Every structure is written in C-alpha cells, then in structure tokens.
Amino acid sequence: MGVNERYTQWKTLVPVLYDWLANHNLVWPSLSCRWGPQLEQATYKNRQRLYLSEQTDGSVPNTLVIANCEVVKPRVAAAEHISQFNEEARSPFVKKYKTIIHPGEVNRIRELPQNTNIVATHTDSPDVLIWDVDSQPNRHAVLGATESCPDLILTGHKDNAEFALAMCPTEPFVLSGGKDKSVVLWSIQDHISTLAAGPGLSKSPGSGGFTNKSASKAGGGNDKRTKSPSIGPRDVYQGHADTVEDVQFCPSSAQEFCSVGDDSCLVLWDARAGCTPVVKVEKAHDADLHCVDWNPHDVNLILTGSADNSVHLFDRRNLNPGGVGAPVHKFEGHSAAVLCVQWSPDKSSVFGTSAEDGILNIWDYEKTGKKQGATGLKVPTAPPGLFFRHAGHRDKVVDFHWNASDPWTVVSVSDDDESTGGGGTLQIWRMIDMIHRDEEDVLAELENFKSHILACERS
C-alpha cells in the first residue's frame, strides 16, 4: 500500500479511532517536540506549553519555538470536529507564544523536570545549550537577525553532539552523547535558583529560573550580553566505539544511566563505579541504535530502537558485565529505521515507537502472548503486542512525546520534505479510550448503549 493510499484510509477511520485529533501544518520541519508545563485548566480543555523547533533552509534563522496549546479533554470533541481538518492549514489549537533565534539547527529539545521552563537543546556543535524560556526575550526571526544568547553553555564534548540528550528526573543533571564516542554528564545545580519549585511552576511560569550571576535580565539582556556563561562536565564516560546516538537516565537514580550508539551497543553506566561501563551489550541490534528509553514504572526494563527496523526490550537483571544479554522481546512492526521510543506515563507496560516509515505504533508488552483484538488495524496479523497504529503522518515521524498532564495524549512531528515538498506536520491526538481500556469495562459500557438503543427503538 502506498503512502497516500494508507493516509486516505487512515483519514476515513479518524472518527472511529480517535477521541481527539489536531493537525497543524508546519512551514518548516521540527526535529523535536516536547510538552512543557500545564498553564491552565478549564471545563472542556486545558492550556499547556509546547516546545518545538523550526529547521529552515537558511533563508530565515533556525528557531526554538514556545507555543501554547489547547488540549481538549476526553469525550468532549464531536466526531465531525476531529475528522474535518485541513492538512494544509494550521490548527487553531496551537499558537506560537515566543520565538528564540537558535544558533544552528535544533536537533533535540529536553525540559528540566525540576523546572520545566528550563530546556536544553542540541545543535550541530559539541556544546549543549541551556535556555530559560521564561526570561528569554521574544525574537523576530528574519534574515540577518542576531542569534539569541543561551543562558548557559555546557562544554566537554570533543566533537559534534547532535542528538543524544537527557535530563535527570531526580537531580538537575544533564547527559549528552556525541560523535566523539563519549557520554558527558553535567550538574547545573549551582546555576538554578533555589526558588525553582518544580511541579508548582505550572501555576506561575515566571518563578524560579537562573540565578542573576548566570542569566541576563528578562527582556532585552540578549542584545547587550556578548558571551553566555559556560561550565565543564562532572565526568566524561568512555566505552562506545562509534557515535553515541541517545542517552537516558534511570528514572530512580541520578547516578545510573544508559546509552546507545552506532556501534550497535547498549551500555549501562553507574557514576559511583567510575567512568567505564558497568554492562555493555555488544550486539543489542543488528544495526545502528538510534534511541533508548528507561521504564519509569519498572526500572529493570529498557527499550531500544534501531536502524534494523526493530525495537528490543531488555531486562537489566538478565544482563551481565561480560556483555551477554538477549532481549526479553523483539517488537517488529516497522518497515524502516526506528527513530524514537518512549514508555507511556499512563500504563507501565505501554510504549510508543516511531520510524522513518511514517508510522507511530503503540504497544503493550503484556499483550505479547495474547491474541490481538480488532482495533482498526488494517493488517491481517498484527505483530504481538501492537494494539494501535497512528498513520496520520506521510513521512518519517522524527519525534513524539506522551503528555504527562493529559493521559493518553500524544504530540508527534514528521519531516515531510520528501513526500509533500517541504515543511512538516505536527499532530496532537488521543485514541478513543475503548481501545486501551480493560475489555470487561468496555463491554459493560457497550451493553449500556445497547439497552439505550433498544429502549429508543421500543419508544
């Protein structure tokens, strides 16, 4: 089936498969998308920050974009509303709030859990750039405009570090990997105000941020300041034989983290044990590894995605220092390189995977041994564990992010350069809850509808 045929088929199924869907056409592709803090809750929808980027052709500057997004609550949107979207138009649910002129392309964005107004970005350089998006001035991205100044620069890589980037859930630590085959760890504790209150920030996005010694004043400081402050790493970790493509912290420990790379290795590290690998799985896949994620609900489970089109689930209890360890399960539901894997915050066994085939798959590893139900998948035999397939993109899905504030809500972006002649597509969507809920609950609810329909017929 061709891409356009698949997309047309998907569009007809939107009212059946989705509780809500917003389609937003992007003038320029975004290589990364991340949810920021929730700003406001209302009866039918919530307002939330969204971090995006604009990867331009050089005619205008590359930018880091802070948008405000209206997230419609479950079972609010009517079927005709979610199906009547124009793929060439911008969504009324997504509005640009602030633009930061970024020095080079934005390859990766990560928010700091302790203060979600602080984000880190990777570009085509050895440095990690730290931004306080609340105090950064809003800029107009026109040709010739001066670049915005980062609030902090993290140095330590010896070569470009373009993609591997992570923020620690428990401490203000930043982790990065790059072409120099190294994993670099920083603490930005001394550069964050002690007023940064973490989750409470959503009520007052202006609180917290950087201390005066390391940040410009909000508003116009960027035009006057000539140099951003910089800090070196806590440690540099050596163990990969090729470019490090992704890194991730253990959700429960600032001292433990993992990395994957073009050497096909999955490496586990412990800062307390020195700068060499604790465990190194020499051949985690049959090709380069692009992505990794650590289960926030069960710290023994790690997901990896690869250019071999597959996703592997590892149990770290099965790994040993000799580099031996087979995956617990191999998930094979993509026809091209897997670019992003992420565990769901809503159910411990659920995760999403996106790939260059334009598909975003949702899996449940607890269902790998069970017969698959009918969930709108137009495939005769779905791979074990696969229970939902988002086919709303027509080119490679470069990034996606589960929403921790609105359950089962996902933002995803595709780089549509090859399929539609440029730009990108941003989609915010939520599958209908009957697909992921317990089967007995769903049948009980449908039984109520049956009784209602029969009563209507009798009357």
LOLO-361979 format. One line per 2 residues: number of its first residue (from 1); their letters; for each residue z negated, y, x negated of C-alpha. Coordinates in steps of 0.02 Angstrom, whole numbers, padded with zeros to 5 digits. Each point is the difference from the previous one (the first is absolute). Layout:
% LOLO-361979
NUM = a = Z Y X ~ ... $
***
This chain:
% LOLO-361979
1 = mg = 00000 00000 00000 ~ 00049 00171 -00067 $
3 = vn = -00122 00145 -00019 ~ 00073 00101 00144 $
5 = er = 00004 -00151 00116 ~ -00180 -00041 -00044 $
7 = yt = -00053 00180 00029 ~ 00089 00007 00169 $
9 = qw = -00085 -00161 00054 ~ -00169 00067 -00059 $
11 = kt = 00023 00162 00096 ~ 00024 -00093 00164 $
13 = lv = -00165 -00091 -00030 ~ -00104 00157 -00039 $
15 = pv = -00073 00020 00178 ~ -00054 -00183 -00002 $
17 = ly = -00070 -00013 -00176 ~ -00082 00169 -00030 $
19 = dw = -00147 00092 00074 ~ 00059 00159 -00088 $
21 = la = 00140 00050 -00118 ~ 00045 00168 -00078 $
23 = nh = 00162 00015 -00100 ~ 00016 00146 -00120 $
25 = nl = 00160 00035 -00095 ~ -00030 00062 -00179 $
27 = vw = 00122 00116 -00088 ~ -00055 -00076 -00165 $
29 = ps = -00069 -00175 -00032 ~ -00187 -00021 -00022 $
31 = ls = -00051 -00134 -00125 ~ -00181 -00001 00058 $
33 = cr = -00095 00028 00163 ~ -00188 00004 00024 $
35 = wg = -00119 00040 00141 ~ -00124 00139 -00035 $
37 = pq = -00158 00048 00095 ~ -00008 00005 00189 $
39 = le = -00012 00182 00053 ~ -00027 -00004 00188 $
41 = qa = -00026 -00122 00142 ~ 00061 00035 00177 $
43 = ty = 00017 -00099 00161 ~ 00176 -00069 -00025 $
45 = kn = 00033 00026 -00185 ~ -00081 00035 -00168 $
47 = rq = 00057 00122 -00135 ~ 00004 -00065 -00177 $
49 = rl = 00063 00051 -00172 ~ 00149 -00088 -00075 $
51 = yl = 00051 00010 -00183 ~ 00186 -00016 -00039 $
53 = se = 00122 00052 -00134 ~ 00177 00067 -00009 $
55 = qt = 00110 -00077 -00134 ~ 00143 00124 -00014 $
57 = dg = 00166 00003 -00093 ~ -00052 00153 -00102 $
59 = sv = 00076 00130 00115 ~ -00179 00041 00055 $
61 = pn = -00164 -00050 -00085 ~ -00088 -00167 00026 $
63 = tl = -00153 00022 00109 ~ -00163 -00077 00054 $
65 = vi = -00013 00027 00189 ~ -00158 00010 00104 $
67 = an = 00042 -00027 00184 ~ -00102 00000 00158 $
69 = ce = 00036 -00148 00112 ~ -00040 -00029 00184 $
71 = vv = -00046 -00184 00021 ~ 00013 -00056 00181 $
73 = kp = -00143 -00112 00055 ~ 00028 -00181 00056 $
75 = rv = 00073 -00031 00174 ~ 00040 00183 00027 $
77 = aa = 00186 00015 -00038 ~ 00120 -00052 00137 $
79 = ae = 00135 -00125 -00047 ~ 00141 00124 00031 $
81 = hi = -00082 00126 -00117 ~ -00010 -00117 -00148 $
83 = sq = 00177 -00066 00025 ~ 00085 00169 00024 $
85 = fn = 00004 00063 -00178 ~ 00144 00075 -00097 $
87 = ee = 00012 -00075 -00174 ~ 00085 00158 -00065 $
89 = ar = -00140 00117 00059 ~ -00172 00045 -00063 $
91 = sp = -00147 -00061 00102 ~ -00107 00128 00094 $
93 = fv = -00151 -00104 -00053 ~ 00022 00043 -00186 $
95 = kk = -00016 00181 -00059 ~ 00002 00061 -00180 $
97 = yk = -00163 00090 -00040 ~ 00010 00039 -00186 $
99 = ti = 00124 -00022 -00143 ~ -00046 -00021 -00183 $
101 = ih = 00142 00019 -00126 ~ -00019 -00155 -00106 $
103 = pg = 00046 -00010 -00184 ~ 00130 -00140 00014 $
105 = ev = 00022 -00136 00130 ~ -00151 -00065 00098 $
107 = nr = 00007 -00187 -00025 ~ -00172 -00044 00065 $
109 = ir = -00140 00087 00097 ~ -00179 -00062 00011 $
111 = el = -00147 00085 00086 ~ -00179 00001 -00067 $
113 = pq = -00113 -00095 00122 ~ -00150 00109 -00045 $
115 = nt = 00098 00158 00044 ~ 00167 -00029 00088 $
117 = ni = 00058 00179 -00033 ~ 00019 -00051 -00182 $
119 = va = 00155 -00100 -00040 ~ 00077 -00071 -00158 $
121 = th = 00188 -00007 -00031 ~ 00112 -00092 -00122 $
123 = td = 00161 00077 -00061 ~ 00125 -00042 -00138 $
125 = sp = -00124 00043 -00139 ~ -00149 -00081 -00088 $
127 = dv = -00126 00108 00096 ~ -00090 -00022 00165 $
129 = li = -00011 00162 00100 ~ -00153 00039 00108 $
131 = wd = 00016 00122 00146 ~ -00128 00080 00114 $
133 = vd = 00119 00020 00147 ~ -00123 00110 00093 $
135 = sq = -00009 00135 -00133 ~ 00180 -00012 -00060 $
137 = pn = 00105 00146 00064 ~ 00142 -00033 00121 $
139 = rh = 00166 00021 -00092 ~ 00179 00031 00052 $
141 = av = 00112 -00131 -00081 ~ 00152 00100 -00053 $
143 = lg = 00108 -00023 -00154 ~ -00081 00085 -00149 $
145 = at = -00176 00003 00073 ~ -00138 -00030 -00127 $
147 = es = -00088 -00167 00007 ~ -00174 -00012 00076 $
149 = cp = -00140 -00029 -00126 ~ -00097 -00162 00019 $
151 = dl = -00189 00021 00013 ~ -00022 -00131 -00135 $
153 = il = 00113 -00101 -00116 ~ -00050 -00176 -00056 $
155 = tg = 00069 -00043 -00172 ~ -00002 -00163 -00095 $
157 = hk = 00166 -00090 00027 ~ 00119 -00008 -00148 $
159 = dn = 00156 -00016 00110 ~ 00051 00040 00178 $
161 = ae = -00118 -00063 00136 ~ 00102 00007 00160 $
163 = fa = -00070 -00115 00134 ~ -00162 -00093 -00037 $
165 = la = -00140 00109 00071 ~ -00164 -00035 00090 $
167 = mc = -00160 00089 00052 ~ -00168 -00090 -00002 $
169 = pt = -00086 -00025 00170 ~ -00176 00011 -00073 $
171 = ep = 00009 00130 -00141 ~ 00114 00149 -00040 $
173 = fv = 00102 -00106 -00123 ~ 00189 00003 -00022 $
175 = ls = 00103 -00147 -00065 ~ 00179 00005 -00063 $
177 = gg = 00130 -00110 -00083 ~ 00162 00042 -00088 $
179 = kd = 00146 -00041 -00113 ~ -00118 -00005 -00150 $
181 = ks = -00060 -00168 00069 ~ -00177 00067 00017 $
183 = vv = -00124 00027 00141 ~ -00098 00162 -00014 $
185 = lw = -00165 00044 00086 ~ -00072 00175 00027 $
187 = si = -00156 00069 00082 ~ 00023 00167 00088 $
189 = qd = -00184 00005 00049 ~ -00038 00155 -00104 $
191 = hi = 00146 00094 00078 ~ -00046 -00030 00181 $
193 = st = -00126 00110 00086 ~ -00159 -00090 00054 $
195 = la = 00029 00080 00169 ~ 00145 -00119 00034 $
197 = ag = -00070 -00098 00144 ~ 00131 -00136 00020 $
199 = pg = 00026 -00052 00183 ~ -00082 00159 00067 $
201 = ls = 00143 00095 -00075 ~ 00107 -00034 00151 $
203 = ks = -00106 00122 00099 ~ 00017 00140 -00127 $
205 = pg = 00149 -00028 -00115 ~ -00047 00153 -00104 $
207 = sg = -00164 -00071 -00065 ~ -00017 -00082 -00168 $
209 = gf = 00142 00003 -00125 ~ -00002 00044 -00183 $
211 = tn = -00133 00099 -00091 ~ 00046 00176 -00053 $
213 = ks = 00014 -00048 -00183 ~ 00147 -00114 00034 $
215 = as = 00093 00079 00145 ~ 00084 00160 00046 $
217 = ka = -00058 00102 00147 ~ 00082 -00044 00164 $
219 = gg = 00151 00105 00043 ~ 00087 00077 -00147 $
221 = gn = -00079 -00077 -00154 ~ 00153 -00103 -00044 $
223 = dk = 00109 00147 -00045 ~ -00125 00069 -00125 $
225 = rt = -00067 -00158 -00080 ~ 00110 -00058 -00144 $
227 = ks = -00078 -00168 -00038 ~ -00086 -00134 00102 $
229 = ps = -00158 -00080 -00071 ~ 00022 -00177 -00064 $
231 = ig = -00111 -00148 -00041 ~ 00025 -00158 -00100 $
233 = pr = -00037 -00177 00057 ~ -00162 -00098 00004 $
235 = dv = 00094 -00152 -00064 ~ 00174 -00070 -00030 $
237 = yq = 00031 -00184 00040 ~ 00130 -00104 -00092 $
239 = gh = 00062 -00168 00060 ~ 00172 00019 00079 $
241 = ad = 00161 -00034 -00095 ~ 00108 00116 00106 $
243 = tv = -00011 00149 00120 ~ -00152 00001 00114 $
245 = ed = 00068 00025 00177 ~ -00158 00005 00107 $
247 = vq = -00189 00003 -00016 ~ -00143 -00022 00122 $
249 = fc = -00190 00011 -00004 ~ -00113 -00135 00066 $
251 = ps = -00063 00075 00166 ~ -00182 -00033 -00042 $
253 = sa = -00006 00043 -00186 ~ 00055 00147 -00106 $
255 = qe = -00006 -00113 -00153 ~ 00125 -00131 00060 $
257 = fc = 00186 00027 00029 ~ 00166 -00089 -00013 $
259 = sv = 00178 00039 -00053 ~ 00175 -00073 00014 $
261 = gd = 00157 00034 -00098 ~ 00176 -00039 -00054 $
263 = ds = -00068 -00141 -00110 ~ -00029 -00101 00161 $
265 = cl = -00188 00002 -00034 ~ -00149 00032 00111 $
267 = vl = -00145 00061 -00107 ~ -00183 00018 00051 $
269 = wd = -00110 00120 -00099 ~ -00186 00038 -00010 $
271 = ar = -00050 00161 -00089 ~ -00168 -00078 -00045 $
273 = ag = 00090 -00137 -00098 ~ 00103 00115 -00111 $
275 = ct = 00182 00053 00000 ~ 00082 -00171 00000 $
277 = pv = 00043 -00106 00154 ~ -00132 -00105 00085 $
279 = vk = 00135 -00107 00082 ~ 00187 00007 -00029 $
281 = ve = 00115 -00100 00116 ~ 00152 -00016 -00113 $
283 = ka = 00129 -00041 00133 ~ -00064 00066 00165 $
285 = hd = 00181 00010 00063 ~ 00174 -00046 -00060 $
287 = ad = 00047 00182 -00030 ~ -00071 00175 -00025 $
289 = lh = -00154 00042 00104 ~ 00013 00164 00096 $
291 = cv = -00163 00012 00098 ~ -00177 -00066 00020 $
293 = dw = -00143 00024 00124 ~ -00180 -00061 00005 $
295 = np = -00073 -00053 00167 ~ -00136 00126 00053 $
297 = hd = -00081 -00130 00115 ~ 00003 -00148 -00121 $
299 = vn = -00003 00047 -00185 ~ 00060 -00173 -00052 $
301 = li = 00174 00028 00073 ~ 00140 00093 -00091 $
303 = lt = 00179 00025 00059 ~ 00151 00023 -00114 $
305 = gs = 00180 00046 00041 ~ 00149 -00031 -00112 $
307 = ad = 00185 00024 -00035 ~ 00016 -00187 00042 $
309 = ns = -00012 00054 00185 ~ -00167 -00088 00026 $
311 = vh = -00183 00045 00026 ~ -00136 -00106 -00079 $
313 = lf = -00182 -00014 00054 ~ -00121 -00038 -00141 $
315 = dr = -00184 -00050 00011 ~ -00085 00062 -00157 $
317 = rn = -00122 -00145 00008 ~ 00150 -00112 -00039 $
319 = ln = 00047 00098 -00156 ~ -00070 -00035 -00172 $
321 = pg = 00004 00089 -00168 ~ 00136 -00118 -00062 $
323 = gv = 00125 00086 00114 ~ 00015 -00147 00119 $
325 = ga = 00000 00032 00186 ~ 00122 -00040 00138 $
327 = pv = 00011 00108 00156 ~ -00092 -00057 00154 $
329 = hk = 00158 00035 00100 ~ 00176 00066 -00025 $
331 = fe = 00069 00112 00138 ~ 00189 00001 00007 $
333 = gh = 00066 00115 00136 ~ 00103 00128 -00097 $
335 = sa = 00178 -00009 -00063 ~ -00022 00129 -00139 $
337 = av = -00130 00062 -00124 ~ -00173 00034 00073 $
339 = lc = -00053 00180 -00036 ~ -00169 00020 00085 $
341 = vq = -00142 -00112 00060 ~ -00157 00058 00090 $
343 = ws = -00144 -00084 00090 ~ -00039 00061 00174 $
345 = pd = -00165 00094 00021 ~ -00015 -00071 00177 $
347 = ks = 00001 -00189 -00027 ~ -00046 -00089 -00161 $
349 = sv = 00142 -00127 00004 ~ 00141 00121 00045 $
351 = fg = 00113 00091 -00123 ~ 00167 00089 -00006 $
353 = ts = 00145 -00017 -00122 ~ 00154 00110 -00019 $
355 = ae = 00157 -00029 -00099 ~ 00173 00056 -00052 $
357 = dg = 00071 -00096 00148 ~ -00059 00141 00116 $
359 = il = -00131 -00110 00085 ~ -00188 00024 00016 $
361 = ni = -00082 -00166 00040 ~ -00176 -00024 00070 $
363 = wd = -00085 -00164 -00044 ~ -00160 -00093 00041 $
365 = ye = -00044 -00129 -00131 ~ -00117 -00087 00124 $
367 = kt = 00156 -00045 00100 ~ 00091 -00084 -00144 $
369 = gk = -00049 -00172 00065 ~ 00032 00039 00182 $
371 = kq = 00156 -00002 00105 ~ 00072 00175 00020 $
373 = ga = 00005 00078 00172 ~ 00142 00103 00071 $
375 = tg = -00026 00180 -00055 ~ 00172 00075 00016 $
377 = lk = 00059 -00073 -00166 ~ 00184 -00042 00017 $
379 = vp = -00010 -00143 -00124 ~ 00000 -00184 00047 $
381 = ta = -00142 -00046 -00118 ~ -00111 00139 -00064 $
383 = pp = -00083 -00030 -00170 ~ -00181 -00061 00015 $
385 = gl = -00119 00145 00028 ~ 00133 00128 00050 $
387 = ff = -00037 00071 00172 ~ 00085 00171 00006 $
389 = rh = 00157 00072 -00078 ~ 00028 00188 -00001 $
391 = ag = 00188 00026 -00016 ~ 00008 00186 00037 $
393 = hr = 00061 00049 -00173 ~ 00180 -00021 -00057 $
395 = dk = -00031 00003 -00187 ~ -00135 -00048 -00124 $
397 = vv = -00178 00030 00063 ~ -00075 00077 -00156 $
399 = df = -00177 00027 00064 ~ -00115 -00020 00150 $
401 = hw = -00184 00029 00036 ~ -00118 -00069 00133 $
403 = na = -00101 00133 00091 ~ -00187 -00028 -00024 $
405 = sd = -00043 00123 00141 ~ 00120 -00065 00134 $
407 = pw = -00002 -00191 00005 ~ 00165 -00094 -00020 $
409 = tv = 00096 00162 -00033 ~ 00122 00005 -00146 $
411 = vs = 00103 00135 -00086 ~ 00154 -00061 -00095 $
413 = vs = 00140 00086 -00096 ~ 00173 -00056 -00052 $
415 = dd = 00120 00072 -00127 ~ 00162 00005 00100 $
417 = de = 00112 00059 -00141 ~ 00117 -00149 00005 $
419 = st = 00010 -00035 00187 ~ 00011 00170 00085 $
421 = gg = 00062 00116 -00135 ~ -00165 00076 -00055 $
423 = gg = -00174 00046 00054 ~ -00134 -00117 00061 $
425 = tl = -00088 -00060 00156 ~ -00185 00013 00037 $
427 = qi = -00068 -00104 00143 ~ -00175 -00006 00073 $
429 = wr = -00024 -00151 00110 ~ -00122 -00117 00084 $
431 = mi = 00048 -00171 00066 ~ -00052 -00041 00178 $
433 = dm = -00175 -00074 -00008 ~ 00048 -00160 00092 $
435 = ih = 00087 -00056 -00160 ~ -00154 00002 -00111 $
437 = rd = -00142 -00029 00123 ~ -00082 -00167 00033 $
439 = ee = 00115 -00108 00106 ~ -00133 -00038 00131 $
441 = dv = -00035 00186 00026 ~ 00184 00036 00023 $
443 = la = 00024 -00141 00125 ~ -00153 00059 00098 $
445 = el = 00072 00177 00009 ~ 00171 -00065 00054 $
447 = en = -00087 -00103 00135 ~ -00071 00163 00069 $
449 = fk = 00174 00073 00006 ~ 00061 -00157 00088 $
451 = sh = -00134 00020 00134 ~ 00046 00183 00020 $
453 = il = 00186 -00038 00017 ~ -00032 -00137 00129 $
455 = ac = -00113 00119 00098 ~ 00138 00131 -00001 $
457 = er = 00127 -00127 00061 ~ -00113 -00052 00145 $
459 = s = -00024 00179 00054 $
***
